[in-house]
Amino acid sequence: MKEFAGQALSWKLEQGVVELALHREPCNELGSLSLGELEQFASALDGLEKDAHALIIFSELQSGFCAGADLRELYARSQGIAKSEAVRGVRNFLERIHHVLSRIDSSALTTIAAVHGVTFGGGFELALVCDLIIADKMARFCFPELRLGLIPGFGGVPRLKRDLGNAVVRDLLLTGRSFNVTKAQQVGLVSQVVGEGEQLRAARATAAQLGKFDRKTATAAKRFIKPIPQEELRQEIEIFCRLFAEPAVEAGLKKFAESTDAQPYLP
């Protein structure tokens, strides 16, 4: 399938570049709807890779790239059922989204996340599966899960450890504070910083440049320098599910779900 238009995301293939656009209001929260459509995209990748050399993931929303997991849906799904059943549901969701993100991570295509504004939690983790992150000057990166009594659950910590030093990983994970693009570029998180709103243009220019290179060589180079941390990803799911059963998590999710703030995910 070379083109798809869904409720949460869309994709198209043009001139050897796949563009995956996120467009679920208010800020591309990743819940069951988004996951289902991401699974369709992962299934379509085998066919898309035959005719493409690059993939760009970006957001069409002004609010930002992605605010992360749909915590209100997560809270609602955990109400009125036994804790063990809620944990099973969370585990199933995590295993599914890990499968999708690892499929993108290991794609033969060179992948680019074109990010702006809010790039938090699961949105940050989605960006981290890409080979390159191009960010506009207003982008902010954050793992806010600690305030809910959790760790990132979509593969963020193993992938961040793969790319950056432990000091940076601990800072993001243990403080919950956000990095602006200046800091992100200093530590090697983003490959390019551009003017406000210019991230997609820059990503398209980069994708066009990538089309000049031999695909087999590019794929071999990617697989050499970007191994998938499979064991750590499995450990992450176990730790997340164990923490999810704790009372502090339910209290944190309840507070978030009942918040009347326009953007309760902001630090």
C-alpha positions as a printed Julia matrix, in Angstrom:
267×3 Matrix{Float64}:
   0.0    0.0    0.0
   1.77   3.15  -1.23
  -0.76   5.59   0.2
  -3.0    5.61   3.27
  -5.14   8.22   5.01
  -6.24   7.35   8.54
  -7.67   9.13  11.55
  -4.37   9.41  13.41
  -1.8    9.28  10.63
  -1.31   9.11   6.89
   1.48   8.09   4.55
   2.42   8.41   0.92
   5.32   7.4   -1.32
   6.65   9.95  -3.79
   9.97  10.05  -5.65
  11.5    7.37  -3.47
  10.58   8.98  -0.16
   7.88   7.73   2.22
   6.31  10.49   4.31
   4.46   9.4    7.45
   2.35  12.29   8.77
   0.9   12.37  12.3
  -2.32  14.36  12.65
  -4.3   13.27  15.69
  -5.44  16.18  17.86
  -4.46  17.54  20.31
  -0.8   16.46  20.05
  -0.62  13.03  18.38
  -1.07  11.04  21.59
  -0.29   7.37  21.0
  -3.26   5.24  21.98
  -5.09   2.28  20.51
  -6.18   4.21  17.39
  -2.66   5.39  16.57
  -1.19   1.98  17.34
  -3.6    0.22  15.01
  -2.69   2.54  12.15
   1.03   2.27  12.95
   0.66  -1.5   12.7
  -0.85  -1.05   9.24
   2.16   1.07   8.31
   4.6   -1.53   9.64
   2.85  -4.18   7.55
   3.12  -1.95   4.47
   6.83  -1.28   4.96
   7.95  -4.44   3.13
   6.32  -3.17  -0.03
   7.33   0.47   0.46
  11.0   -0.45   0.93
  11.14  -1.9   -2.58
  10.48   1.51  -4.14
  11.94   3.94  -1.58
  15.24   4.99  -0.09
  14.08   7.19   2.81
  11.29   7.63   5.35
  10.32  10.93   6.98
   8.1   10.97  10.08
   6.6   14.36  10.95
   3.59  16.04  12.54
   1.04  18.19  10.75
  -0.1   19.74  14.05
   1.11  23.1   15.3
   1.23  21.81  18.91
   4.25  19.64  18.29
   5.59  16.32  17.1
   4.0   14.04  19.71
   3.1   14.36  23.41
   3.57  10.63  24.02
   1.24   7.89  25.19
  -2.49   8.56  25.49
  -2.52   8.59  29.3
  -6.23   9.35  29.57
  -7.02   6.23  27.55
  -4.55   4.24  29.65
  -6.23   5.4   32.84
  -9.75   4.73  31.53
  -8.83   1.21  30.42
  -7.45   0.37  33.86
 -10.62   1.33  35.74
 -13.17  -1.19  36.97
 -10.98  -4.23  36.38
  -8.55  -6.24  38.47
  -5.02  -4.91  38.64
  -3.66  -8.12  37.11
  -6.0   -7.7   34.14
  -4.93  -4.07  33.72
  -1.27  -5.12  33.71
  -2.0   -7.78  31.05
  -3.61  -5.12  28.9
  -0.61  -2.82  29.3
   1.79  -5.63  28.46
  -0.12  -6.43  25.28
  -0.07  -2.77  24.21
   3.67  -2.47  24.93
   4.54  -5.65  23.04
   2.56  -4.43  20.04
   4.11  -0.97  19.96
   7.6   -2.38  20.54
   7.08  -4.61  17.49
   6.07  -1.62  15.36
   8.88   0.66  16.54
  11.52  -2.04  16.15
  10.27  -2.64  12.6
  10.81   1.05  11.79
  14.13   1.03  13.67
  15.42  -1.87  11.58
  14.0   -0.66   8.26
  16.26  -0.83   5.22
  15.3    2.8    4.57
  17.21   5.72   6.03
  14.7    7.19   8.47
  14.34  10.82   9.51
  12.25  12.29  12.32
  11.36  15.9   11.5
  10.3   17.27  14.89
   9.05  20.52  16.32
   7.54  21.67  19.59
   6.54  19.0   22.08
   8.52  15.77  21.6
   7.81  14.05  24.9
   7.6   10.53  26.28
   6.38   8.13  23.61
   6.82  10.87  21.0
  10.47  11.16  21.95
  10.71   7.37  21.76
   9.2    7.42  18.26
  11.82   9.97  17.17
  14.59   7.82  18.66
  13.84   4.89  16.35
  14.84   7.08  13.41
  18.38   7.3   12.06
  18.37  11.1   12.03
  16.46  13.69  14.05
  16.05  17.1   12.42
  14.5   19.61  14.82
  13.24  23.13  14.52
  14.49  25.64  17.09
  11.31  25.36  19.21
  11.52  21.59  19.77
  11.76  20.23  23.31
  12.61  16.7   24.4
  11.52  15.11  27.66
  10.83  11.84  29.48
   8.14  12.91  31.99
   7.19   9.36  33.01
   8.9    9.56  36.4
   6.2   11.88  37.71
   3.72   9.06  37.09
   5.86   6.5   38.89
   6.89   4.88  35.61
   9.8    4.61  33.2
   9.49   5.17  29.45
   7.82   2.09  27.99
   8.13   2.34  24.21
  11.85   1.51  24.05
  13.21   4.96  24.84
  15.89   4.18  27.4
  17.64   1.33  25.5
  17.63   3.39  22.3
  18.86   6.53  24.07
  21.65   4.47  25.7
  22.56   3.19  22.25
  23.05   6.74  21.0
  24.23   8.85  23.94
  26.37   8.77  27.07
  24.95   7.62  30.4
  25.14  11.1   31.95
  22.63  12.41  29.43
  20.4    9.35  29.73
  20.27   9.65  33.53
  19.58  13.37  33.36
  16.57  12.89  31.1
  15.27   9.8   32.87
  15.76  10.79  36.53
  14.95  14.52  36.48
  12.03  14.54  34.04
  13.17  17.93  32.79
  13.16  18.87  29.12
  16.05  19.63  26.78
  15.84  22.43  24.24
  17.43  22.01  20.81
  20.65  23.73  21.82
  21.23  21.14  24.54
  19.97  18.34  22.3
  22.48  19.22  19.6
  25.32  19.63  22.1
  24.87  16.07  23.38
  24.42  14.56  19.92
  20.69  13.86  20.1
  19.76  15.81  16.96
  21.75  15.96  13.76
  20.42  19.28  12.5
  18.67  22.33  13.98
  16.69  24.57  11.63
  14.48  27.64  11.86
  10.97  27.47  13.26
   8.73  25.45  10.96
  11.58  24.46   8.64
  12.06  20.89   9.86
  10.07  19.17   7.1
  11.73  21.19   4.33
  15.16  20.26   5.73
  14.16  16.6    6.06
  12.98  16.51   2.45
  16.26  18.06   1.28
  18.19  15.46   3.27
  16.07  12.64   1.85
  16.75  13.88  -1.67
  20.49  13.8   -0.97
  20.2   10.23   0.35
  18.75   9.14  -2.97
  22.16   9.63  -4.61
  23.74   6.75  -2.7
  23.7    3.01  -3.29
  20.92   1.52  -1.16
  22.66  -1.75  -0.34
  25.67   0.14   1.01
  23.53   2.5    3.05
  21.53  -0.37   4.52
  24.68  -2.33   5.39
  26.18   0.74   7.09
  23.02   1.33   9.07
  22.84  -2.24  10.34
  26.5   -2.08  11.36
  26.22   1.13  13.42
  22.64   0.77  14.72
  21.98  -2.6   16.39
  18.56  -3.19  17.94
  18.95  -3.59  21.77
  16.54  -6.52  21.93
  17.35  -7.8   25.43
  17.12  -4.36  27.03
  13.85  -3.72  25.23
  12.42  -6.91  26.77
  13.67  -5.85  30.2
  12.02  -2.46  29.81
   8.6   -4.06  29.29
   9.06  -6.18  32.44
  10.07  -3.2   34.58
   7.24  -1.03  33.21
   4.61  -3.71  33.95
   5.96  -4.26  37.46
   5.82  -0.52  38.2
   2.38  -0.17  36.62
   0.92  -2.35  39.38
   2.04   0.13  42.07
  -0.54   2.47  43.72
   1.56   5.54  42.89
   0.95   4.99  39.19
  -2.81   4.9   39.5
  -2.7    8.08  41.56
  -0.48   9.78  38.96
  -2.68   8.73  36.06
  -5.81   9.85  37.9
  -4.29  13.27  38.51
  -3.33  13.59  34.85
  -6.7   12.35  33.54
  -8.63  14.77  35.73
  -6.41  17.75  34.87
  -8.14  20.7   33.22
  -4.89  22.15  31.9
  -4.79  22.62  28.14
  -1.44  20.8   27.95
  -1.04  18.77  31.15
   1.96  16.92  29.73
   4.13  20.04  29.86
   6.72  20.2   32.67
